C-alpha cells in the first residue's frame, strides 16, 4: 500500500498521471499549483504557456495529433475564462481532453474569482464534472477521464480549492483502461450500403475525422468498389499515396476534384458531417446523387443535410462488414470510377500545386500561391502543418503537402482567428520527429504572439509562415464597399518582433528572399540547435481568396 499525498489536489494529479494523461499545458496559479506539480511528479510532462488560451489549444492539438489525452491546468475563475475560446474549439471538435481547473469554495459567495464554472462549461458544449470530496476523488477523476475517452468529449473537471486542500489518501497506483466503444452496424444496414455501392457507377468516399483510424479498410473497400476517395479538411492526408485520392472535398477542392465529386452518383461520408464546408453548401452533390452517411452516433446522421441512407456504426467495422458482403456477392473489384482516364486526370490536375498560377507578385509583395508552392518544395516533407483562420488559410491548407492524416492539424470548428500558433506548438510537441509548420495571417499571429516565447523557450523547430497583408483580409474582401479603417493596419515588421522574442525572423517580398529560409533549414540540420523561424511574407492582394465566398455564405 502506498499513499500518494496528503491532499485531494495531490491525488487528482497523481490519478490523472496513472490513468495515462499524455501532456499537461497550463498557466500555474495558487489554485492549480499543487495539482500541476502532482501531475509532474507522476511523470506527465508540463509546458508552461504564457496565456491560458494558448494552453487550452496546445492541449487540444496535442490530443488530436498524439492519440493521447491532453490536459490543460487552470486557476479558478479568470484562468478558466481566459481559456474559454480554446475550450470551445476543443468541445466543438469533440476532442478527448481534460480541463483541470480550480474552483472557488461553495461558501465563498463574494470571492473575486467566483463564477458559475459549471454553466460556463455547459454553455460552450463541454462536459462539466467535479471532484466532490476526499472520499470520491479517485472515482471522480476516473469518471472524468473515462468520459473524455469513451465519449470523445472535452471535460472540465472542477476542483474547489477548499476540497483540494483536504487530507486524502489512496491505494495505488490506479490502473484502468478505456477506449471509445466501437458500434457494429446492423446486418440490414450493411446489406443496404453494399447494394448502394454495387449499384453505383461513379462512387466517391469522403472520410472525416471519425474515419482517421479506418484508412486501411477504407482503401481496400474503395478499391473493391471502384470508388474515388477524398477527405474533409480535418482528415487531410488520410489517403496520401492512393492514385485515386482527390484530396480535400469542399471549399479547398481544386477544380478537378470538385468536378469529379459533383459527377458522382453515390457519395458515402465516413465519419464525416457532410456539412456546408465539405459539400460547398450542397453544390458538390448532383441532383440524382445517392448520399450515404456512416457515423457511430445516431444524432450525427442527417444533422447537416438529408441523406438517402444513414448507417449507425464505427467506420472501420462498417467498412469491413460491407467489404465482406460485396465480395460474398461476387460484385467487388470492378473499375467503375477508377478508370485510366480518371487516374491520369487526378495525377495531372487534382492538386492545387499543379494548377497554373497567374503570378500577381509586384516586387514588393509576393503572390501567396507562388510563395506556398515554393515553400512546399523547400521545407522537409516530414512535417505537421497547422492552420490559423483568415482569408489566407486556403493557401497553406492546399499548397503545402502533408505526409498523412497526422500531418495536418485544423482547429477550425469555432472559426476563431489566433489559434494557429497554439495549435502548431501542441502539434509539434505531440510529434517531435516532424517539422511543425504554421500558416497564419498577420492578425491571428499578432493576436497570439505571446506564445512565440513558449516556442523559443522549448527550442521548438517551428516554421511560421505569416501571410501578411496588414489587414483582417476576409473583411476587406467581403465588405468591398465598406470603410476599411477598422480592419486595416500600418505595416508591422513582424520579422523584427520575432527576433525580439529570440526567434529567427526573415522578411519575404520576392522569391529571392526565400534563400534565408533555405539557410535556416541547412543550419538547423547541421547544428541541431532549434530556434523557431518566422517568415514575414508581405503578400500581394488576391482580391479575396477562392474559398472566401464559401466561408461568408455560411455566416
DOSE-275190 format. One line per field, with one value per residue (C-alpha): residue number from 0; x, y, z. Coordinates in nm, 4 decimals. Layout:
! DOSE-275190
nr	[NUM|...]
x	[X|...]
y	[Y|...]
z	[Z|...]
END
This chain:
! DOSE-275190
nr	[0|1|2|3|4|5|6|7|8|9|10|11|12|13|14|15|16|17|18|19|20|21|22|23|24|25|26|27|28|29|30|31|32|33|34|35|36|37|38|39|40|41|42|43|44|45|46|47|48|49|50|51|52|53|54|55|56|57|58|59|60|61|62|63|64|65|66|67|68|69|70|71|72|73|74|75|76|77|78|79|80|81|82|83|84|85|86|87|88|89|90|91|92|93|94|95|96|97|98|99|100|101|102|103|104|105|106|107|108|109|110|111|112|113|114|115|116|117|118|119|120|121|122|123|124|125|126|127|128|129|130|131|132|133|134|135|136|137|138|139|140|141|142|143|144|145|146|147|148|149|150|151|152|153|154|155|156|157|158|159|160|161|162|163|164|165|166|167|168|169|170|171|172|173|174|175|176|177|178|179|180|181|182|183|184|185|186|187|188|189|190|191|192|193|194|195|196|197|198|199|200|201|202|203|204|205|206|207|208|209|210|211|212|213|214|215|216|217|218|219|220|221|222|223|224|225|226|227|228|229|230|231|232|233|234|235|236|237|238|239|240|241|242|243|244|245|246|247|248|249|250|251|252|253|254|255|256|257|258|259|260|261|262|263|264|265|266|267|268|269|270|271|272|273|274|275|276|277|278|279|280|281|282|283|284|285|286|287|288|289|290|291|292|293|294|295|296|297|298|299|300|301|302|303|304|305|306|307|308|309|310|311|312|313|314|315|316|317|318|319|320|321|322|323|324|325|326|327|328|329|330|331|332|333|334|335|336|337|338|339|340|341|342|343|344|345|346|347|348|349|350|351|352|353|354|355|356|357|358|359|360|361|362|363|364|365|366|367|368|369|370|371|372|373|374|375|376|377|378|379|380|381|382|383|384|385|386|387|388|389|390|391|392|393|394|395|396|397|398|399|400|401|402|403|404|405|406|407|408|409|410|411|412|413|414|415|416|417|418|419|420|421|422|423|424|425|426|427|428|429|430|431|432|433|434|435|436|437|438|439|440|441|442|443|444|445|446|447|448|449|450|451|452|453|454|455|456|457|458|459|460|461|462|463|464|465|466|467|468|469|470|471|472|473|474|475|476|477|478|479|480|481|482|483|484|485|486|487|488|489|490|491|492|493|494|495|496|497|498|499|500|501|502|503|504|505|506|507|508|509|510|511|512|513|514|515|516|517|518|519|520|521|522|523|524|525|526|527|528|529|530|531|532|533|534|535|536|537|538|539|540|541|542|543|544|545|546|547|548|549|550|551|552|553|554]
x	[0.0000|0.1275|-0.0051|0.0009|-0.0010|-0.1677|-0.4296|-0.7035|-0.5024|-0.2123|-0.4432|-0.6104|-0.2783|-0.1383|-0.4546|-0.4575|-0.0954|-0.1743|-0.4609|-0.2262|-0.2540|-0.0035|0.0984|-0.0192|-0.0258|-0.1204|-0.0594|0.0019|-0.1600|-0.2352|-0.5480|-0.3823|-0.0240|-0.0411|-0.2421|0.0010|0.3037|0.1331|0.0868|0.4550|0.5570|0.3537|0.5587|0.3300|0.5353|0.4256|0.4504|0.4070|0.2193|0.2120|-0.1688|-0.4414|-0.5976|-0.2731|-0.2522|-0.6050|-0.5442|-0.1995|-0.3683|-0.6357|-0.3800|-0.1671|-0.4694|-0.5591|-0.2085|-0.0901|-0.3981|-0.3406|-0.5406|-0.4027|-0.4642|-0.4875|-0.4340|-0.6012|-0.6557|-1.0145|-1.2285|-1.0127|-0.7836|-1.0824|-1.2385|-0.9059|-0.9065|-1.2666|-1.2126|-0.9704|-1.2026|-1.4918|-1.2887|-1.1996|-1.5579|-1.6997|-1.4358|-1.5139|-1.1504|-1.0883|-0.9269|-0.9371|-0.9565|-0.8320|-0.9474|-0.9582|-1.2881|-1.3982|-1.5333|-1.9089|-1.9372|-1.7198|-2.0135|-1.8166|-1.4915|-1.3462|-1.2846|-1.6372|-1.8283|-2.0627|-1.7967|-2.0388|-2.2730|-1.9807|-1.8585|-2.2072|-2.2625|-1.9811|-2.0611|-1.8058|-1.8898|-1.8674|-1.7679|-1.6347|-1.4241|-1.6754|-1.4825|-1.1736|-1.3752|-1.4788|-1.1689|-1.0415|-1.3841|-1.4431|-1.1167|-1.1554|-1.5089|-1.3957|-1.1079|-1.3328|-1.5875|-1.3182|-1.2107|-1.5269|-1.7488|-1.4863|-1.5613|-1.3785|-1.4336|-1.3960|-1.3021|-1.3678|-1.1822|-1.2849|-0.9799|-1.1253|-1.1825|-0.8381|-0.6739|-0.8487|-0.6465|-0.6823|-0.5057|-0.5492|-0.4063|-0.2283|-0.1243|-0.4653|-0.4984|-0.7758|-0.8061|-1.0594|-1.1278|-1.4048|-1.6685|-1.6948|-2.0522|-2.1191|-2.3627|-2.6806|-2.6982|-2.9801|-2.7782|-2.4720|-2.6889|-2.8369|-2.4982|-2.3455|-2.6392|-2.5931|-2.2225|-2.2599|-2.5325|-2.3181|-2.1125|-1.9250|-1.8947|-1.6932|-1.5953|-1.5380|-1.3711|-1.3842|-1.2149|-1.4271|-1.2581|-0.8974|-0.8313|-1.0054|-0.7691|-0.6569|-1.0022|-1.1486|-0.8723|-0.9460|-1.3206|-1.2754|-1.0615|-1.3183|-1.5999|-1.4203|-1.4610|-1.2581|-1.1532|-1.1445|-1.1452|-1.2900|-1.0343|-0.9733|-0.8814|-0.6493|-0.3724|-0.5629|-0.5391|-0.1945|-0.0402|-0.3670|-0.3711|-0.7436|-0.7102|-0.8875|-0.7582|-0.9854|-1.3531|-1.5240|-1.4085|-1.0465|-1.1147|-0.9254|-1.1412|-1.0685|-1.1557|-1.4779|-1.5835|-1.5162|-1.7073|-2.0028|-2.0238|-2.0555|-2.3775|-2.3010|-2.1303|-2.0565|-1.9493|-1.7411|-1.7270|-1.7843|-2.0520|-2.1053|-2.1583|-2.1572|-1.7788|-1.7230|-2.0025|-1.9884|-2.3370|-2.4585|-2.3175|-2.0890|-2.3923|-2.5643|-2.9416|-2.9686|-2.6780|-2.7395|-2.5910|-2.4999|-2.3643|-2.1830|-2.1329|-2.1192|-2.3618|-2.7207|-2.7564|-2.4923|-2.6878|-2.8508|-2.7575|-2.6407|-2.8343|-3.0832|-2.9271|-3.0569|-2.9248|-2.7838|-2.5727|-2.5029|-2.1706|-1.7994|-1.6331|-1.3720|-1.6210|-1.8800|-1.6306|-1.5055|-1.8586|-1.9588|-1.6397|-1.7124|-2.0707|-1.9638|-1.7095|-1.9575|-2.1869|-1.9022|-1.9570|-1.6328|-1.3078|-1.4743|-1.3206|-1.6322|-1.4903|-1.1313|-1.0536|-0.7192|-0.8585|-0.9654|-0.6343|-0.4491|-0.6689|-0.6083|-0.2333|-0.2053|-0.4523|-0.6152|-0.3522|-0.3559|0.0232|-0.0443|-0.2902|-0.1094|-0.0579|-0.1140|0.1555|0.0420|0.3732|0.4786|0.8402|0.7310|0.4646|0.4668|0.1858|0.0623|0.0121|0.3594|0.5040|0.3279|0.4314|0.7952|0.7891|0.6341|0.9444|1.1890|1.0554|1.1144|0.8317|0.8058|0.6001|0.2901|0.1038|-0.1230|-0.3589|-0.4919|-0.8109|-0.8413|-0.8501|-0.5077|-0.5858|-0.6587|-0.3033|-0.1185|-0.4097|-0.3948|-0.0452|0.1565|0.1568|0.1286|0.2634|-0.0509|-0.3515|-0.1222|0.0478|-0.2378|-0.3954|-0.7000|-0.8516|-1.1388|-1.4604|-1.5156|-1.3640|-1.1620|-0.8535|-0.5493|-0.5443|-0.2824|0.0364|-0.1016|-0.2083|0.1364|0.3088|0.0772|0.1057|0.4835|0.5092|0.2822|0.5018|0.8591|1.0057|0.8259|0.8833|0.5929|0.4782|0.2208|0.0257|-0.1175|-0.2210|-0.0712|-0.3878|-0.4034|-0.0287|-0.0100|-0.3183|-0.1359|0.2264|0.2959|0.3265|0.6199|0.8085|0.6925|0.8134|1.1531|1.1802|1.1020|1.3611|1.0854|1.1999|0.8811|0.8347|0.5763|0.4573|0.2835|0.0716|0.0950|-0.1491|-0.1618|-0.5331|-0.8102|-0.8257|-1.1518|-1.3438|-1.1564|-1.2557|-1.6068|-1.7221|-1.5986|-1.7737|-1.7201|-1.4914|-1.1880|-1.0171|-1.1414|-0.9763|-0.6530|-0.3322|0.0097|0.2711|0.4322|0.7863|0.6863|1.0320|1.1857|0.9258|1.0061|1.3757|1.2918|1.1421|1.4583|1.3280|1.4819|1.2858|1.3043|1.1086|0.9982|0.8864|1.0301|1.1353|1.4980|1.4248|1.3476|1.7225|1.7099|1.4613|1.6930|1.9711|1.7635|1.6896|2.0601|2.1671|1.9076|2.0203|2.3859|2.3679|2.0675|2.0021|1.6453|1.5015|1.1634|1.1695|0.9143|0.8640|0.7053|0.5693|0.4361|0.1654|0.0036|-0.3691|-0.5518|-0.8845|-1.0369|-0.9266|-1.1303|-1.2680|-1.3719|-1.7143|-1.7779|-1.6946|-1.9113|-2.2034|-2.2366|-2.2465]
y	[0.0000|0.3496|0.6972|0.9498|1.2631|1.4457|1.6385|1.5902|1.8083|1.5630|1.2704|1.4440|1.4970|1.1555|0.9710|1.1552|1.0535|0.6909|0.6849|0.7841|1.1592|1.2401|1.6021|1.8958|2.2588|2.5499|2.8677|2.7936|2.9987|2.9385|2.7375|2.4779|2.4828|2.1598|1.9667|2.0649|1.9587|1.6303|1.5650|1.6391|1.4158|1.1381|1.1672|1.3847|1.6441|2.0035|2.3022|2.6437|2.8670|3.2464|3.2593|3.0150|3.0466|2.9255|2.6378|2.5171|2.4958|2.3429|2.0657|2.0322|1.9983|1.7599|1.5359|1.5317|1.4543|1.2121|0.9927|1.0559|1.2671|1.6165|1.8142|2.1898|2.3128|2.6373|2.8702|2.9250|3.1983|3.4158|3.1274|2.9378|3.2349|3.3140|2.9608|2.9528|3.0100|2.7183|2.5040|2.5891|2.4842|2.1551|2.0913|2.1595|1.9274|1.6533|1.6421|1.3967|1.6389|1.7157|2.0757|2.0581|2.3776|2.5007|2.6478|2.8816|2.7243|2.6791|2.9068|3.1855|3.3791|3.7073|3.5689|3.7803|3.4550|3.3239|3.2458|2.9621|2.7380|2.4510|2.6638|2.8201|2.4770|2.3595|2.6776|2.6001|2.2306|2.0850|1.8307|1.9732|1.7392|1.7847|1.6353|1.6232|1.5028|1.3212|1.0004|1.0248|1.1862|0.8724|0.7843|1.1470|1.1824|0.8391|0.9218|1.2465|1.0738|0.7903|1.0381|1.2175|0.8959|0.6908|0.9877|1.1791|1.4847|1.7804|1.7511|2.0411|1.8889|2.1432|2.1121|2.3639|2.4934|2.4046|2.0452|2.0378|2.1220|1.8452|1.5449|1.2402|0.9143|0.6388|0.2994|0.2925|0.3138|0.3427|0.1092|0.1440|0.1120|0.2881|0.3072|0.4542|0.1832|0.0535|0.0312|-0.2601|-0.1770|-0.3804|-0.6518|-0.4762|-0.1512|-0.3360|-0.5004|-0.1649|0.0048|-0.2839|-0.2674|0.1089|0.0680|-0.2151|-0.0238|0.2892|0.3655|0.6669|0.6235|0.8641|0.8032|1.1103|1.0396|1.2738|1.2827|0.9904|0.7684|0.8580|0.5123|0.3302|0.4092|0.0598|-0.0968|0.2077|0.1898|-0.1791|-0.1185|0.1740|-0.0419|-0.3208|-0.0727|0.1254|0.4411|0.7602|0.8796|1.2248|1.3759|1.6620|1.9260|1.7823|1.4417|1.5863|1.3400|1.0225|0.8809|1.0067|0.7615|0.6287|0.7028|0.7791|1.0253|1.3547|1.5370|1.7719|1.7901|2.1273|2.4859|2.3774|2.1452|2.2037|2.2425|1.8815|1.7478|1.9471|1.8257|1.4598|1.4725|1.6583|1.3945|1.1116|0.9099|0.7901|0.9805|0.7968|1.0074|0.8029|0.9702|1.2926|1.5532|1.6343|1.9927|2.3180|2.3315|1.9762|1.9829|2.3524|2.4168|2.1133|2.2198|1.9141|1.6845|1.6092|1.6270|1.2478|1.1536|0.8985|1.0292|0.7881|0.8808|0.6394|0.7505|0.5829|0.8361|0.8393|1.2127|1.2852|1.1170|1.3824|1.6613|1.8911|1.7627|1.4945|1.1596|0.8715|0.6175|0.6510|0.3759|0.3833|0.2117|0.2543|0.3382|0.0613|-0.2055|-0.0910|-0.0814|-0.4300|-0.5726|-0.4058|-0.5270|-0.8823|-0.8554|-0.7170|-0.9915|-1.2524|-1.1328|-1.1511|-0.7878|-0.6343|-0.5357|-0.3551|-0.0402|0.1827|0.5318|0.4031|0.4279|0.5043|0.8370|0.9414|0.8256|1.0448|1.3475|1.3104|1.2744|1.5735|1.8310|1.7415|1.9067|2.2839|2.2722|2.1622|2.4435|2.7197|3.0428|3.3806|3.5361|3.8661|3.9409|4.3057|4.3090|4.4490|4.1890|3.8190|3.6044|3.3832|3.0851|3.1068|3.1550|2.8452|2.6287|2.7291|2.6719|2.3301|2.2417|2.3951|2.2579|1.8946|1.6622|1.5041|1.7822|1.8597|2.1591|2.3727|2.6392|2.9601|3.1194|3.4040|3.4989|3.3394|2.9956|2.8142|2.8576|2.6587|2.4153|2.3226|2.4089|2.2540|1.8760|1.6583|1.3043|1.1517|1.2293|1.3044|1.5759|1.8266|1.9942|2.2078|2.3812|2.5494|2.4198|2.7555|2.9622|3.1750|3.3514|3.3437|2.9715|2.8774|2.9383|2.7475|2.4657|2.4404|2.4200|2.1457|1.9511|1.9882|1.8535|1.5628|1.4702|1.5658|1.3801|1.6071|1.9690|2.1798|2.4330|2.7054|2.9018|3.2163|3.5713|3.8820|3.9422|3.5958|3.5789|3.9135|3.8206|3.5128|3.6237|3.5818|3.2076|3.2657|3.2989|2.9469|2.8062|2.9745|2.8529|2.4962|2.5086|2.4070|2.3964|2.5704|2.7362|3.0166|3.1445|3.4785|3.5730|3.9437|4.1775|4.4248|4.3637|4.1345|4.0349|3.8416|4.1532|4.3737|4.1477|4.0678|4.4203|4.5598|4.8971|4.9439|5.1715|4.9533|5.1729|4.9336|4.6291|4.7633|4.8476|5.0042|4.7560|4.5835|4.4478|4.1055|3.9641|4.2180|4.1423|3.7719|3.8382|4.0240|3.7021|3.5101|3.3515|3.3831|3.6405|3.6961|3.9282|3.7875|4.0093|3.8100|3.4532|3.5555|3.6335|3.2650|3.1921|3.2838|3.0012|2.7564|2.8825|2.8163|2.4624|2.3982|2.5488|2.3550|2.0296|2.0908|2.2353|2.0574|2.3757|2.4711|2.8194|2.8986|3.0622|3.3370|3.4241|3.7680|3.7261|4.0519|3.9077|4.0648|4.1418|3.8329|4.0110|3.7655|3.4045|3.1409|2.9841|3.3132|3.3249|2.9751|3.0915|3.4019|3.2206|3.0301|3.3400]
z	[0.0000|-0.0831|-0.0149|-0.2969|-0.0899|0.1913|-0.0053|-0.2615|-0.5010|-0.4842|-0.5534|-0.8501|-1.0252|-0.9498|-1.0599|-1.3922|-1.4355|-1.3502|-1.5990|-1.8809|-1.9375|-2.2101|-2.1566|-1.9499|-2.0628|-1.8441|-1.6535|-1.2872|-1.0129|-0.6490|-0.7269|-0.9515|-0.8224|-0.6212|-0.8811|-1.1571|-0.9560|-0.8701|-1.2419|-1.2998|-1.0101|-1.1719|-1.4904|-1.7036|-1.8960|-1.8402|-2.0722|-1.9144|-2.1551|-2.1438|-2.1595|-2.0668|-2.4130|-2.5621|-2.3165|-2.3999|-2.7740|-2.7264|-2.5279|-2.7964|-3.0773|-2.8704|-2.8102|-3.1814|-3.3017|-3.0338|-2.9740|-2.6019|-2.3598|-2.3195|-2.0020|-1.9528|-1.5958|-1.4892|-1.1965|-1.0863|-1.2372|-1.4603|-1.5524|-1.6876|-1.8667|-2.0347|-2.1782|-2.2973|-2.6700|-2.6851|-2.4758|-2.7077|-3.0125|-2.8454|-2.7363|-3.0831|-3.2315|-2.9784|-2.8696|-2.5838|-2.3391|-1.9666|-1.8466|-1.4892|-1.3210|-0.9671|-0.8477|-0.5695|-0.2500|-0.2478|0.0565|-0.0884|-0.2306|-0.2527|-0.3900|-0.6710|-0.8593|-0.8221|-1.1439|-1.2362|-1.3886|-1.4452|-1.6551|-1.8398|-1.9487|-2.0438|-2.2405|-2.4852|-2.5255|-2.2864|-2.0155|-1.6647|-1.3841|-1.0350|-0.7582|-0.4758|-0.1708|-0.0429|-0.0355|-0.4014|-0.5566|-0.7313|-0.8694|-0.9737|-1.1635|-1.3211|-1.4335|-1.5989|-1.7759|-1.8921|-2.0282|-2.2266|-2.3988|-2.4359|-2.5186|-2.7198|-2.5098|-2.3657|-1.9899|-1.7476|-1.4128|-1.1353|-0.8049|-0.5378|-0.3554|-0.0146|-0.1284|-0.2921|0.0399|0.2360|0.3564|0.1376|0.0721|-0.1793|-0.2507|-0.5810|-0.8441|-1.0079|-1.3026|-1.5588|-1.9340|-2.1549|-2.5243|-2.7348|-2.7935|-3.1489|-3.2693|-3.5046|-3.7858|-3.8195|-4.0859|-4.2777|-4.2870|-4.4191|-4.6845|-4.7938|-4.8140|-5.0073|-5.2506|-5.2963|-5.3636|-5.6141|-5.7986|-5.8353|-6.1448|-6.0061|-5.6274|-5.4113|-5.0474|-4.8288|-4.4966|-4.1987|-3.8635|-3.7456|-4.0061|-3.9309|-3.7836|-4.0705|-4.3562|-4.4487|-4.4699|-4.6481|-4.9081|-4.9577|-4.9837|-5.2234|-5.4492|-5.4480|-5.5076|-5.7774|-5.5710|-5.5647|-5.2191|-5.0613|-4.7131|-4.5190|-4.4206|-4.0728|-4.2199|-4.4852|-4.5720|-4.4895|-4.8425|-4.9409|-5.1867|-5.3285|-5.7045|-5.6846|-5.3958|-5.4689|-5.1625|-4.9686|-5.0571|-5.0235|-5.0278|-5.0649|-5.3604|-5.6832|-5.9971|-6.0971|-5.7533|-5.7389|-6.0834|-6.0095|-5.6807|-5.8304|-6.1078|-5.8526|-5.8480|-5.4924|-5.2111|-4.8882|-4.5909|-4.3485|-4.0069|-4.1950|-4.1242|-4.4952|-4.3822|-4.5775|-4.5879|-4.7104|-4.9688|-5.0716|-4.9418|-5.1371|-5.4733|-5.4853|-5.4704|-5.8003|-5.8254|-5.8582|-5.6328|-5.3587|-5.0313|-4.7517|-4.4102|-4.1783|-3.8185|-3.4813|-3.3302|-3.4459|-3.3776|-3.6423|-3.9220|-4.1378|-3.8984|-4.1797|-4.4816|-4.5779|-4.6630|-4.8673|-4.6170|-4.2678|-4.1170|-3.7450|-3.6963|-3.6423|-3.9736|-3.9679|-3.8580|-4.1113|-4.3983|-4.3092|-4.2992|-4.6258|-4.7964|-4.6854|-4.8129|-5.1511|-5.2010|-5.0857|-5.3641|-5.6137|-5.7134|-5.5925|-5.7670|-6.0555|-6.2033|-6.2090|-6.1367|-6.1232|-6.4934|-6.6535|-6.7735|-6.4237|-6.2790|-6.5294|-6.4544|-6.0827|-6.1290|-6.3598|-6.2271|-5.8939|-5.6729|-5.6353|-5.6790|-6.0380|-6.1165|-6.3111|-6.1169|-6.2780|-6.0622|-5.9089|-5.7355|-5.7588|-5.6463|-5.3111|-5.2405|-5.3243|-5.4670|-5.1775|-5.4112|-5.5626|-5.2133|-5.0805|-5.3746|-5.3331|-4.9573|-5.0167|-5.2151|-4.9653|-4.6371|-4.5365|-4.6409|-4.2956|-4.1422|-3.9390|-4.0793|-3.8610|-3.9916|-3.8385|-3.9686|-4.2185|-4.5851|-4.6404|-4.4973|-4.8219|-4.9453|-4.6771|-4.6490|-5.0165|-5.1373|-4.8526|-4.8895|-4.5801|-4.5365|-4.3831|-4.1657|-3.8718|-4.0737|-4.0636|-3.7600|-3.8363|-3.5320|-3.7172|-3.5593|-3.3863|-3.6703|-3.4312|-3.5566|-3.3315|-3.2500|-3.5086|-3.3105|-3.0138|-3.2450|-3.4024|-3.0643|-2.9382|-3.2646|-3.2614|-2.9073|-3.0000|-3.2981|-3.2115|-3.5100|-3.7590|-3.8521|-3.7241|-3.9852|-3.9239|-4.1827|-4.0256|-4.1040|-3.9505|-3.7444|-3.5917|-3.5324|-3.3543|-3.1509|-3.0145|-3.0288|-2.6564|-2.7195|-2.9539|-2.6271|-2.5382|-2.8714|-2.8247|-2.4659|-2.5777|-2.8568|-3.0996|-3.4664|-3.5718|-3.9120|-3.9007|-4.2375|-4.1811|-4.4821|-4.4054|-4.5805|-4.2889|-4.2509|-4.1465|-4.5106|-4.5027|-4.4013|-4.6502|-4.9382|-4.8199|-4.7367|-5.0671|-5.0427|-4.6692|-4.4700|-4.4086|-4.1498|-3.8811|-4.0386|-4.1941|-4.0124|-4.0739|-4.1893|-3.8918|-3.9071|-3.7794|-3.8535|-3.6152|-3.3493|-3.3854|-3.3403|-3.0204|-2.8858|-2.9767|-3.2958|-3.6411|-3.8380|-4.2136|-4.4401|-4.7753|-5.0618|-5.3531|-5.4260|-5.3793|-5.0137|-4.9542|-4.9548|-4.5865|-4.5325|-4.7058|-4.4816|-4.1700|-4.2899|-4.3503|-4.0174|-3.8235|-3.9832|-3.9013|-3.5536|-3.4086|-3.2095|-3.2850|-3.2943|-3.4465|-3.7888|-3.8563|-4.2232|-4.2557|-4.6085|-4.7486|-4.9744|-5.2777|-5.2771|-5.4057|-5.4390|-5.1952|-5.1935|-5.3802|-5.0661|-4.9005|-5.0654|-4.9280|-4.5775|-4.5796|-4.7409|-4.4128|-4.1904]
END
